[in-house]
Amino acid sequence: MYKIAIAGASTLLGKELKDALSDSPLAAASYVLLDEEESQGQLDQVGDEVTFVQAIGADAFDHVDFTFFCGAEPLTRKHWREALRCGSSVLDMTGVLDQETGVLVRAPWTGQEAAAADLFTPAIVPAHPAAVALALVLERLQQFAPVRVASATVILPASEFGRGAMDELHQQTVNLLSFQGLPRAIYDAQAAYNMLSGLGEGAVASVRSVEARIRRHYAALVGSRGPVLSLQALHAPVFHGHTFSIAVELERPVAITALEEAMGGEHLDLVLEDTDSPSNLAATGQNDVLVRLRAEPGPRNPAECARLWLWAASDNLRIYAQNAVECALDLRRLRPQGTVQ
């Protein structure tokens, strides 16, 4: 039986990770829930195991097989090497380690060709959920024809930046309706009823940092075999869920029915025109990326197209948690099993 530590167990991402682990082959593991001092003592549960959230002490990572970091970025920077020295496999869901030497960005759902983790890999960064969704969509299209041009706009929710951002968006909305001043500790800008490509100078959150991370993780997933992607990120006044506007031009026309079939494969769910549109609300609680395809019929054959637009949505926290669990399952082969004689 494995021992698993979750550092940042009280965060939104920590909660989603606990749910994903409870439904995975790792559900029977022994769990240690860790977080900042202010969360110490909270009662929590993973699977059938009820436990308390603990402060990170000197022996927090002793005999731990897997440590998931899903809290604040400074917490990861401060403690990840401690977990590594204790022999734990480190999975960084904060993304701050993705440029450290030897650290791998992974997403088992994609056809990633990068080197697999080995005993010398210091940590795994489960790829950002937006990068996973974009890699899945473009890989499936690439199966039928090379992608000449691909561009995407990723629309980020408040939950991208944690519980504090969600609370501030809610309070801004309430204050605007009652003609009061706006709290700005997280955004340093009006996020309520407003679309933003960047936040205020004093903002704790950063749209540009998330955009850069998505670019890095997408490049790590598709490597040289995938299409170059032009990308921008925006922040929308919504609480949860990623949405994507994607434009693609293929090298040659492909049957529209074949493209629709590709969008209905594993981890992708094609939403037909006569049903509700993919949206951040529709994607909540879904394990798949919801996709609607709109094709421009070819001039010679209306049943084929080379240009298409996709509108997609996914549950950002759930996709992130599911990917992290899949990464941990891949790492199981590196953990010693059986009894040493």
Residue frames relative to the residue before (quaternion, step in Angstrom):
aa qw qx qy qz dx dy dz
M 1.0000 0.0000 0.0000 0.0000 0.00 0.00 0.00
Y 0.3874 -0.7402 0.5085 0.2087 3.56 -0.89 0.97
K 0.2655 -0.7042 0.6273 0.2002 3.52 -1.35 0.37
I 0.0813 -0.8195 0.5667 -0.0254 3.56 -0.68 1.15
A 0.1635 -0.7654 0.6163 0.0872 3.55 -0.99 0.93
I 0.1377 -0.7552 0.6362 0.0765 3.57 -1.07 0.82
A 0.1181 -0.7977 0.5907 0.0289 3.57 -0.40 1.26
G 0.7299 0.2540 -0.2426 0.5864 3.53 -0.33 1.32
A 0.2100 0.8475 -0.4672 0.1393 3.54 1.23 0.58
S 0.6881 0.4993 -0.2863 0.4419 3.61 1.15 -0.54
T 0.5370 0.6356 -0.4052 0.3788 3.61 1.24 -0.11
L 0.6827 -0.4499 0.3674 0.4433 3.57 -1.32 0.14
L 0.6832 0.4763 -0.2865 0.4735 3.57 0.90 -0.91
G 0.6164 0.5470 -0.3403 0.4528 3.58 1.08 -0.69
K 0.6419 0.5175 -0.3189 0.4674 3.57 0.98 -0.82
E 0.6724 0.4875 -0.3028 0.4674 3.58 0.90 -0.89
L 0.6306 0.5333 -0.3313 0.4563 3.58 1.04 -0.75
K 0.6347 0.5283 -0.3338 0.4546 3.59 0.96 -0.81
D 0.6456 0.5080 -0.3196 0.4722 3.59 1.01 -0.78
A 0.6639 0.5042 -0.3073 0.4590 3.59 0.95 -0.87
L 0.6548 0.5037 -0.3117 0.4694 3.59 0.98 -0.80
S 0.6278 0.5536 -0.3337 0.4337 3.59 1.06 -0.75
D 0.7323 0.3894 -0.2182 0.5143 3.59 1.17 -0.59
S 0.6065 0.5742 -0.3338 0.4370 3.60 1.28 0.19
P 0.6706 -0.4740 0.3659 0.4380 3.62 -1.26 0.06
L 0.6372 0.5212 -0.3308 0.4614 3.61 1.27 -0.17
A 0.3603 0.7770 -0.4638 0.2265 3.59 1.27 0.09
A 0.6946 0.4906 -0.2811 0.4447 3.61 1.06 -0.69
A 0.4385 0.7127 -0.4530 0.3076 3.60 1.26 0.01
S 0.4679 -0.6041 0.5510 0.3356 3.52 -1.37 0.18
Y 0.1846 -0.8307 0.5227 0.0516 3.60 -0.78 1.03
V 0.1264 -0.7331 0.6638 0.0769 3.51 -1.23 0.75
L 0.1604 -0.7971 0.5786 0.0644 3.58 -0.62 1.15
L 0.0541 -0.8223 0.5640 -0.0521 3.54 -0.64 1.21
D 0.1463 0.7842 -0.5963 0.0898 3.57 -1.12 0.60
E 0.7283 -0.3897 0.3192 0.4646 3.54 -1.35 -0.13
E 0.7216 -0.4685 0.3045 0.4088 3.56 -1.28 0.40
E 0.6741 0.5321 -0.3179 0.4018 3.62 0.90 -0.90
S 0.6876 0.4610 -0.2833 0.4842 3.61 1.21 -0.38
Q 0.4256 0.7338 -0.4472 0.2835 3.57 1.30 -0.13
G 0.7948 0.3204 -0.2443 0.4538 3.56 -1.01 0.89
Q 0.4955 0.6499 -0.4441 0.3672 3.59 1.20 -0.14
L 0.3929 -0.7065 0.5416 0.2305 3.56 -1.01 0.88
D 0.0619 0.8020 -0.5879 0.0853 3.57 -0.86 0.96
Q 0.2446 -0.7739 0.5739 0.1088 3.53 -1.33 0.21
V 0.0357 -0.7416 0.6690 0.0344 3.54 -1.18 0.75
G 0.8027 -0.0030 -0.0443 0.5947 3.57 -0.50 1.14
D 0.7754 -0.2783 0.2371 0.5149 3.58 -0.79 -1.04
E 0.5932 0.5968 -0.3541 0.4080 3.58 1.29 -0.12
V 0.1658 -0.7683 0.6139 0.0737 3.57 -0.78 1.07
T 0.0969 0.8049 -0.5730 0.1199 3.57 -0.77 1.03
F 0.4792 -0.6529 0.5051 0.2983 3.56 -1.33 0.07
V 0.4704 -0.6229 0.5391 0.3164 3.53 -1.24 0.53
Q 0.1603 -0.8096 0.5630 0.0445 3.56 -0.80 1.08
A 0.5033 -0.5833 0.5315 0.3522 3.53 -1.28 0.39
I 0.5038 -0.6513 0.4714 0.3158 3.59 -1.13 0.59
G 0.0715 -0.8224 0.5642 -0.0165 3.54 -0.35 1.31
A 0.7695 -0.3804 0.2594 0.4426 3.55 -1.36 -0.06
D 0.7769 0.3163 -0.1661 0.5185 3.61 1.05 -0.74
A 0.2737 0.8188 -0.4785 0.1604 3.61 1.23 0.32
F 0.7804 0.3474 -0.1712 0.4908 3.59 1.02 -0.78
D 0.3523 0.7451 -0.4991 0.2676 3.60 1.19 0.29
H 0.8601 0.0497 -0.0776 0.5017 3.56 -0.96 1.01
V 0.4300 0.6789 -0.4783 0.3541 3.62 1.17 0.52
D 0.3579 -0.7489 0.5229 0.1938 3.58 -0.86 0.98
F 0.7969 0.0600 0.0013 0.6012 3.58 0.93 -0.93
T 0.0697 -0.7714 0.6308 0.0457 3.57 -1.02 0.85
F 0.1634 -0.7666 0.6172 0.0687 3.54 -0.75 1.13
F 0.1513 -0.7616 0.6243 0.0857 3.58 -0.83 1.01
C 0.1408 0.8104 -0.5513 0.1397 3.59 -0.45 1.19
G 0.5181 0.6390 -0.4142 0.3893 3.57 1.19 0.50
A 0.7964 -0.2149 0.1959 0.5303 3.55 -1.01 -0.82
E 0.6113 -0.5880 0.3876 0.3610 3.57 -1.10 0.69
P 0.6459 0.5152 -0.3531 0.4390 3.66 0.89 -0.72
L 0.5983 0.5639 -0.3618 0.4395 3.60 1.10 -0.64
T 0.6475 0.5073 -0.3171 0.4722 3.59 1.00 -0.83
R 0.6700 0.5076 -0.3063 0.4468 3.57 0.83 -0.98
K 0.6849 0.5130 -0.2829 0.4334 3.57 0.99 -0.83
H 0.8411 0.2865 -0.0902 0.4498 3.57 0.85 -0.95
W 0.5131 0.6880 -0.4407 0.2629 3.64 1.10 -0.34
R 0.6523 0.5076 -0.3307 0.4554 3.60 1.01 -0.67
E 0.5719 0.5657 -0.3801 0.4566 3.60 1.17 -0.53
A 0.6611 0.4972 -0.3034 0.4729 3.58 0.92 -0.92
L 0.6468 0.5271 -0.3154 0.4522 3.56 1.00 -0.85
R 0.6598 0.5117 -0.3096 0.4548 3.61 0.95 -0.85
C 0.6698 0.4901 -0.2927 0.4749 3.58 1.16 -0.58
G 0.5920 -0.6137 0.3521 0.3859 3.59 1.26 0.09
S 0.4760 0.6762 -0.4393 0.3511 3.58 1.23 0.24
S 0.4139 -0.6307 0.5846 0.2984 3.56 -1.22 0.54
V 0.2407 -0.8014 0.5389 0.0969 3.58 -0.71 1.12
L 0.0487 -0.7665 0.6404 0.0065 3.56 -0.93 1.01
D 0.1577 -0.8264 0.5397 0.0296 3.55 -0.38 1.31
M 0.1187 -0.8143 0.5672 0.0329 3.57 -0.34 1.27
T 0.5597 0.5789 -0.4043 0.4337 3.60 1.24 0.05
G 0.4130 -0.7562 0.4262 0.2757 3.59 1.26 -0.33
V 0.4880 0.6977 -0.4324 0.2970 3.62 1.18 -0.05
L 0.6833 0.4896 -0.2863 0.4598 3.59 1.21 -0.36
D 0.4459 0.7515 -0.4301 0.2267 3.60 1.23 -0.10
Q 0.7147 0.3846 -0.2686 0.5188 3.61 1.24 -0.12
E 0.4214 0.6812 -0.4743 0.3653 3.58 1.28 0.32
T 0.5920 -0.5939 0.4138 0.3542 3.58 -1.07 0.73
G 0.8384 0.2097 -0.1706 0.4733 3.56 -0.90 0.99
V 0.5609 0.5994 -0.3982 0.4094 3.60 1.20 -0.27
L 0.2375 -0.7917 0.5534 0.1025 3.59 -0.92 0.95
V 0.2869 -0.7036 0.6250 0.1789 3.53 -1.17 0.77
R 0.0156 -0.8475 0.5271 -0.0602 3.58 -0.58 1.15
A 0.0643 0.7451 -0.6638 0.0122 3.51 -1.35 0.48
P 0.2827 -0.8109 0.4864 0.1607 3.62 -0.03 1.25
W 0.5740 0.5991 -0.3878 0.4016 3.62 1.15 -0.43
T 0.7024 0.4501 -0.2710 0.4802 3.59 1.07 -0.62
G 0.5621 -0.6037 0.4476 0.3453 3.55 -1.32 0.18
Q 0.0908 0.8534 -0.5072 0.0786 3.56 1.07 0.78
E 0.2365 -0.7999 0.5425 0.0998 3.58 -0.88 1.00
A 0.4046 0.7280 -0.4714 0.2902 3.60 1.27 0.08
A 0.6630 -0.5140 0.3699 0.3992 3.54 -1.27 0.44
A 0.4665 -0.6733 0.4965 0.2872 3.56 -1.02 0.80
A 0.6016 -0.5587 0.4280 0.3777 3.55 -1.24 0.47
D 0.0657 -0.7738 0.6283 0.0471 3.55 -1.17 0.64
L 0.7639 -0.3896 0.2537 0.4476 3.59 -1.28 -0.09
F 0.6829 0.4700 -0.2840 0.4817 3.59 1.23 -0.34
T 0.4878 0.6507 -0.4430 0.3775 3.61 1.25 0.03
P 0.3488 -0.7809 0.4694 0.2197 3.64 -0.48 1.08
A 0.8006 -0.0972 0.0946 0.5836 3.61 1.03 -0.69
I 0.2873 -0.7052 0.6195 0.1906 3.51 -1.37 0.38
V 0.1705 -0.7436 0.6373 0.1088 3.55 -1.05 0.84
P 0.3088 -0.7224 0.5834 0.2063 3.63 -0.49 1.09
A 0.5075 -0.6982 0.4089 0.2961 3.58 -0.66 1.11
H 0.6097 -0.5492 0.4283 0.3784 3.53 -1.19 0.66
P 0.5545 -0.6569 0.3881 0.3323 3.63 -0.86 0.89
A 0.6141 0.5307 -0.3608 0.4594 3.62 1.09 -0.56
A 0.6417 0.5078 -0.3232 0.4753 3.60 1.03 -0.75
V 0.6217 0.5342 -0.3347 0.4648 3.59 1.06 -0.75
A 0.6672 0.5018 -0.3042 0.4588 3.60 0.87 -0.94
L 0.6815 0.4836 -0.2940 0.4639 3.61 0.87 -0.92
A 0.6478 0.5099 -0.3232 0.4646 3.60 0.96 -0.80
L 0.6335 0.5329 -0.3332 0.4513 3.60 0.96 -0.82
V 0.6902 0.4893 -0.2898 0.4474 3.59 0.79 -1.04
L 0.7315 0.4387 -0.2576 0.4540 3.59 0.74 -1.02
E 0.5945 0.5461 -0.3694 0.4603 3.61 1.10 -0.56
R 0.6609 0.5063 -0.3182 0.4533 3.59 0.92 -0.84
L 0.6549 0.4961 -0.3154 0.4749 3.61 0.98 -0.79
Q 0.6431 0.5530 -0.3111 0.4288 3.57 1.03 -0.85
Q 0.5514 0.6169 -0.3931 0.4010 3.60 1.19 -0.38
F 0.7408 0.4174 -0.2165 0.4797 3.58 1.13 -0.65
A 0.7825 -0.1092 0.0797 0.6077 3.59 1.13 -0.60
P 0.5665 -0.5809 0.4406 0.3840 3.60 -1.07 0.60
V 0.3835 -0.7070 0.5471 0.2318 3.55 -1.05 0.80
R 0.3057 -0.7684 0.5380 0.1633 3.58 -0.66 1.14
V 0.7962 -0.0005 0.0551 0.6025 3.58 0.86 -0.99
A 0.0569 0.7746 -0.6287 0.0379 3.57 -1.04 0.82
S 0.0655 0.7755 -0.6252 0.0588 3.56 -0.94 0.92
A 0.0587 -0.8091 0.5846 -0.0099 3.54 -1.09 0.73
T 0.1788 -0.7163 0.6607 0.1355 3.49 -1.27 0.64
V 0.1702 -0.7788 0.6000 0.0665 3.56 -0.72 1.13
I 0.1758 -0.7905 0.5820 0.0739 3.57 -0.73 1.08
L 0.2317 -0.8250 0.5111 0.0665 3.53 -0.47 1.32
P 0.3224 -0.7324 0.5646 0.2021 3.61 -1.10 0.68
A 0.6901 -0.4614 0.3517 0.4326 3.57 -1.29 0.11
S 0.6319 0.5600 -0.3473 0.4081 3.61 1.00 -0.73
E 0.4724 0.6556 -0.4382 0.3936 3.59 1.27 -0.21
F 0.7733 0.3344 -0.1502 0.5172 3.58 1.10 -0.75
G 0.6826 -0.5393 0.2784 0.4071 3.59 1.19 0.42
R 0.7532 -0.4200 0.2894 0.4153 3.50 -1.42 0.12
G 0.6223 0.5608 -0.3460 0.4225 3.59 1.02 -0.76
A 0.6515 0.5058 -0.3108 0.4723 3.59 1.01 -0.80
M 0.6404 0.5129 -0.3290 0.4675 3.60 0.99 -0.76
D 0.6531 0.5079 -0.3129 0.4664 3.58 0.96 -0.85
E 0.6729 0.4924 -0.3100 0.4569 3.59 0.94 -0.83
L 0.6238 0.5241 -0.3422 0.4681 3.61 1.01 -0.73
H 0.6447 0.5146 -0.3172 0.4680 3.58 0.97 -0.84
Q 0.6976 0.4716 -0.2843 0.4584 3.58 0.85 -0.95
Q 0.6055 0.5403 -0.3543 0.4647 3.59 1.07 -0.64
T 0.6442 0.5238 -0.3182 0.4577 3.57 0.98 -0.85
V 0.6624 0.4979 -0.2987 0.4735 3.57 0.92 -0.93
N 0.6932 0.4919 -0.2870 0.4417 3.59 0.86 -0.94
L 0.6230 0.5352 -0.3484 0.4517 3.58 1.03 -0.71
L 0.6777 0.4944 -0.2934 0.4585 3.58 0.97 -0.84
S 0.7400 0.3478 -0.2195 0.5322 3.60 1.18 -0.44
F 0.4837 -0.7165 0.4021 0.3016 3.60 1.31 0.46
Q 0.4387 0.6621 -0.4802 0.3722 3.57 0.92 0.96
G 0.6543 -0.5098 0.3825 0.4070 3.57 -1.29 0.22
L 0.4415 -0.7204 0.4839 0.2279 3.56 -1.19 0.62
P 0.4088 -0.6575 0.5632 0.2888 3.60 -1.01 0.75
R 0.0820 -0.8312 0.5498 -0.0083 3.61 -0.91 0.92
A 0.2944 0.8039 -0.4856 0.1770 3.60 1.22 0.30
I 0.7377 0.3953 -0.2238 0.4994 3.61 0.98 -0.79
Y 0.8033 0.3257 -0.1416 0.4780 3.57 0.69 -1.14
D 0.1422 -0.7881 0.5696 0.1850 3.61 1.02 -0.76
A 0.6951 0.3359 -0.2571 0.5813 3.57 1.08 0.80
Q 0.5238 -0.5862 0.4880 0.3793 3.56 -1.26 0.18
A 0.1313 -0.8049 0.5774 0.0392 3.55 -0.46 1.24
A 0.6112 0.5596 -0.3534 0.4340 3.60 1.12 -0.61
Y 0.8462 0.0605 -0.0902 0.5217 3.57 -1.00 0.93
N 0.6655 0.4865 -0.2745 0.4950 3.59 1.10 0.57
M 0.2433 -0.7282 0.6207 0.1588 3.58 -1.09 0.81
L 0.0772 -0.8259 0.5581 -0.0199 3.56 -0.81 1.04
S 0.2713 -0.7353 0.5935 0.1832 3.56 -1.11 0.74
G 0.7807 0.0515 -0.0470 0.6210 3.56 1.32 -0.19
L 0.3975 -0.7229 0.5203 0.2207 3.56 -1.22 0.48
G 0.7266 -0.4510 0.2985 0.4237 3.56 -1.31 0.07
E 0.6815 -0.5121 0.3420 0.3956 3.56 -1.27 0.42
G 0.7497 0.3799 -0.2155 0.4971 3.58 1.05 -0.70
A 0.3671 0.7632 -0.4706 0.2477 3.60 1.25 0.25
V 0.4401 -0.6542 0.5515 0.2725 3.53 -1.18 0.70
A 0.6986 0.4197 -0.2481 0.5238 3.58 1.04 -0.81
S 0.1013 -0.7938 0.5973 0.0524 3.59 -1.23 0.43
V 0.3447 -0.7376 0.5480 0.1920 3.57 -0.60 1.18
R 0.6533 0.5344 -0.3170 0.4325 3.58 0.96 -0.87
S 0.6376 0.5190 -0.3369 0.4588 3.62 1.01 -0.71
V 0.6486 0.4982 -0.3174 0.4799 3.58 0.99 -0.80
E 0.6255 0.5402 -0.3312 0.4552 3.59 0.99 -0.84
A 0.6682 0.4925 -0.3003 0.4699 3.59 0.91 -0.90
R 0.6442 0.5187 -0.3237 0.4597 3.59 1.01 -0.76
I 0.6324 0.5194 -0.3355 0.4667 3.59 0.96 -0.80
R 0.6329 0.5290 -0.3305 0.4587 3.60 0.97 -0.83
R 0.6733 0.4978 -0.3037 0.4546 3.59 0.83 -0.98
H 0.7035 0.4717 -0.2804 0.4516 3.56 0.83 -0.96
Y 0.6113 0.5292 -0.3542 0.4698 3.60 1.03 -0.70
A 0.6624 0.5017 -0.3103 0.4617 3.60 0.89 -0.91
A 0.6492 0.5143 -0.3207 0.4596 3.60 1.01 -0.75
L 0.6819 0.4976 -0.2921 0.4495 3.60 1.03 -0.73
V 0.7763 0.3619 -0.2012 0.4753 3.61 0.81 -0.93
G 0.2391 -0.8032 0.5177 0.1724 3.60 1.16 -0.47
S 0.7881 -0.3104 0.2386 0.4749 3.55 -1.14 -0.67
R 0.6262 0.5762 -0.3416 0.3989 3.59 1.18 -0.41
G 0.6888 0.5018 -0.2777 0.4434 3.60 1.18 -0.49
P 0.6012 -0.5756 0.4078 0.3754 3.59 -1.20 0.37
V 0.5124 -0.5897 0.5202 0.3452 3.54 -1.23 0.56
L 0.1790 -0.8085 0.5579 0.0539 3.56 -0.89 0.97
S 0.2502 -0.7151 0.6330 0.1592 3.56 -0.93 0.96
L 0.0252 -0.8448 0.5288 -0.0778 3.56 -0.66 1.11
Q 0.0627 0.7429 -0.6663 -0.0157 3.52 -1.21 0.64
A 0.2388 -0.7554 0.5941 0.1393 3.55 -1.21 0.60
L 0.1067 -0.7652 0.6336 0.0407 3.53 -1.14 0.80
H 0.3121 -0.7139 0.5846 0.2261 3.55 -1.24 0.42
A 0.1602 -0.7886 0.5905 0.0614 3.55 -0.87 1.02
P 0.5082 -0.6538 0.4594 0.3214 3.62 -1.12 0.54
V 0.4265 0.6429 -0.5100 0.3804 3.56 0.64 1.19
F 0.5261 -0.6819 0.4228 0.2820 3.56 -1.13 0.60
H 0.8419 0.0701 0.0528 0.5324 3.57 0.89 -0.84
G 0.7677 0.4034 -0.2926 0.4029 3.56 -1.23 0.60
H 0.3318 -0.7107 0.5884 0.1964 3.55 -1.08 0.85
T 0.0430 -0.7434 0.6626 0.0802 3.54 -1.24 0.56
F 0.1833 -0.7989 0.5716 0.0377 3.54 -1.14 0.75
S 0.1108 -0.7271 0.6709 0.0945 3.54 -1.14 0.75
I 0.0148 -0.8335 0.5467 -0.0792 3.57 -0.42 1.28
A 0.1005 -0.7733 0.6247 0.0406 3.58 -0.91 0.98
V 0.0306 -0.8120 0.5811 -0.0451 3.57 -0.84 1.03
E 0.0699 -0.7521 0.6527 0.0587 3.53 -1.14 0.75
L 0.2655 -0.7794 0.5536 0.1250 3.56 -0.73 1.11
E 0.6147 -0.5639 0.4049 0.3744 3.55 -1.23 0.43
R 0.8012 0.0444 -0.0043 0.5967 3.59 1.11 -0.63
P 0.6093 -0.5618 0.3988 0.3925 3.61 -1.17 0.46
V 0.1077 -0.7699 0.6285 0.0264 3.54 -1.14 0.81
A 0.5929 -0.5744 0.4209 0.3760 3.58 -1.09 0.68
I 0.4999 -0.6742 0.4569 0.2945 3.57 -0.83 1.00
T 0.6293 0.5454 -0.3389 0.4378 3.58 1.01 -0.76
A 0.6336 0.5233 -0.3323 0.4629 3.61 1.07 -0.70
L 0.6497 0.5059 -0.3154 0.4716 3.59 1.00 -0.78
E 0.6402 0.5139 -0.3247 0.4697 3.58 1.01 -0.77
E 0.6341 0.5236 -0.3290 0.4643 3.58 1.03 -0.76
A 0.6383 0.5323 -0.3235 0.4523 3.58 1.01 -0.79
M 0.6862 0.4800 -0.2821 0.4682 3.58 1.02 -0.78
G 0.6785 0.4591 -0.2977 0.4901 3.58 1.25 -0.10
G 0.4297 0.7233 -0.4454 0.3064 3.57 1.25 0.31
E 0.7859 -0.3173 0.2341 0.4764 3.55 -1.33 -0.22
H 0.8391 0.1483 -0.1804 0.4914 3.56 -0.98 1.05
L 0.6965 0.3530 -0.2757 0.5606 3.60 1.28 0.04
D 0.1277 -0.7899 0.5984 0.0414 3.57 -0.99 0.86
L 0.2739 -0.7805 0.5449 0.1374 3.58 -0.40 1.27
V 0.1777 -0.7678 0.6108 0.0767 3.55 -0.84 1.06
L 0.3455 -0.7745 0.4983 0.1803 3.57 -0.57 1.19
E 0.6784 -0.5325 0.3419 0.3732 3.53 -1.27 0.51
D 0.7218 0.4546 -0.2619 0.4513 3.60 1.01 -0.70
T 0.6424 0.4621 -0.3439 0.5055 3.60 1.23 0.34
D 0.7175 -0.4319 0.3079 0.4516 3.56 -1.27 0.09
S 0.5511 -0.6293 0.4479 0.3157 3.55 -1.11 0.77
P 0.5481 -0.5488 0.4948 0.3920 3.60 -1.19 0.46
S 0.0937 0.7855 -0.6041 0.0961 3.57 -0.98 0.82
N 0.6513 -0.5044 0.3719 0.4279 3.54 -1.23 0.26
L 0.6426 0.5079 -0.3292 0.4698 3.60 1.09 -0.62
A 0.6632 0.5056 -0.3098 0.4567 3.60 0.93 -0.87
A 0.6880 0.4974 -0.2834 0.4460 3.60 1.08 -0.70
T 0.4950 0.6839 -0.4302 0.3196 3.61 1.19 -0.39
G 0.8215 0.1917 -0.1728 0.5085 3.56 -0.76 1.07
Q 0.5792 0.5901 -0.3734 0.4206 3.61 1.28 -0.04
N 0.3974 -0.7207 0.5198 0.2292 3.58 -1.04 0.78
D 0.7011 0.4412 -0.2515 0.5006 3.60 1.25 -0.37
V 0.4811 -0.6048 0.5432 0.3280 3.52 -1.39 0.25
L 0.2926 -0.7571 0.5605 0.1643 3.59 -0.74 1.07
V 0.0344 -0.8203 0.5693 -0.0422 3.59 -0.79 1.05
R 0.0755 -0.7406 0.6640 0.0706 3.55 -1.13 0.77
L 0.2041 -0.7959 0.5661 0.0663 3.56 -0.82 1.08
R 0.0284 -0.7682 0.6395 0.0074 3.54 -0.96 0.94
A 0.1387 -0.8291 0.5412 0.0207 3.54 -0.42 1.27
E 0.3365 -0.6885 0.6015 0.2255 3.53 -1.24 0.61
P 0.3821 -0.7530 0.4775 0.2429 3.63 -0.34 1.19
G 0.5150 -0.6578 0.4595 0.3015 3.55 -1.04 0.83
P 0.5868 -0.6132 0.3981 0.3480 3.60 -1.10 0.61
R 0.7195 0.4261 -0.2496 0.4883 3.58 1.12 -0.61
N 0.7953 0.0840 -0.0176 0.6001 3.55 1.02 -0.80
P 0.3317 -0.7818 0.4915 0.1928 3.63 -0.32 1.18
A 0.6228 0.5451 -0.3485 0.4400 3.61 1.20 -0.34
E 0.7035 0.3930 -0.2584 0.5328 3.59 1.29 -0.06
C 0.0349 -0.7923 0.6072 0.0483 3.54 -1.24 0.32
A 0.2348 -0.7472 0.6012 0.1582 3.53 -1.30 0.46
R 0.7292 0.3159 -0.2093 0.5697 3.57 1.29 -0.30
L 0.0971 0.7998 -0.5847 0.0948 3.54 -0.88 0.93
W 0.2528 -0.7310 0.6177 0.1420 3.49 -1.34 0.50
L 0.1111 -0.7882 0.6032 0.0510 3.54 -1.02 0.78
W 0.1285 -0.7340 0.6620 0.0803 3.51 -1.12 0.82
A 0.0149 0.8305 -0.5509 0.0810 3.57 -0.55 1.16
A 0.0803 -0.7773 0.6228 0.0386 3.54 -1.28 0.45
S 0.0255 0.7917 -0.6100 0.0231 3.55 -1.15 0.65
D 0.4967 -0.6059 0.5306 0.3236 3.53 -1.30 0.46
N 0.3483 -0.7994 0.4438 0.2065 3.58 -0.10 1.29
L 0.7019 0.4602 -0.2862 0.4623 3.60 0.85 -0.89
R 0.6625 0.5048 -0.3226 0.4496 3.59 0.94 -0.80
I 0.6489 0.5029 -0.3301 0.4659 3.61 0.90 -0.86
Y 0.6315 0.5329 -0.3291 0.4571 3.59 1.00 -0.83
A 0.6873 0.4811 -0.2852 0.4635 3.59 0.86 -0.96
Q 0.6506 0.5146 -0.3223 0.4560 3.59 0.92 -0.85
N 0.6565 0.5066 -0.3124 0.4634 3.57 0.97 -0.85
A 0.6410 0.5273 -0.3269 0.4519 3.59 0.98 -0.82
V 0.6492 0.5062 -0.3172 0.4708 3.59 0.97 -0.82
E 0.6395 0.5170 -0.3259 0.4663 3.60 0.98 -0.83
C 0.6297 0.5227 -0.3335 0.4679 3.59 1.03 -0.74
A 0.6489 0.5103 -0.3142 0.4689 3.59 0.99 -0.81
L 0.6404 0.5189 -0.3274 0.4620 3.58 0.99 -0.78
D 0.6232 0.5251 -0.3348 0.4730 3.59 1.10 -0.67
L 0.6820 0.5036 -0.2794 0.4508 3.58 1.07 -0.77
R 0.4665 0.7038 -0.4399 0.3058 3.60 1.21 -0.29
R 0.6216 0.5772 -0.3463 0.4006 3.58 1.07 -0.72
L 0.6630 0.5027 -0.3062 0.4625 3.59 1.24 -0.41
R 0.6003 0.5679 -0.3662 0.4278 3.60 1.24 -0.26
P 0.4896 -0.6595 0.4724 0.3197 3.64 -0.89 0.82
Q 0.1096 -0.7890 0.6035 0.0351 3.55 -1.06 0.84
G 0.7275 0.4045 -0.3021 0.4645 3.55 -1.20 0.46
T 0.5514 -0.6026 0.4710 0.3332 3.55 -1.34 -0.23
V 0.3573 -0.7211 0.5561 0.2078 3.53 -0.93 0.95
Q 0.3033 -0.7745 0.5322 0.1578 3.58 -0.69 1.10
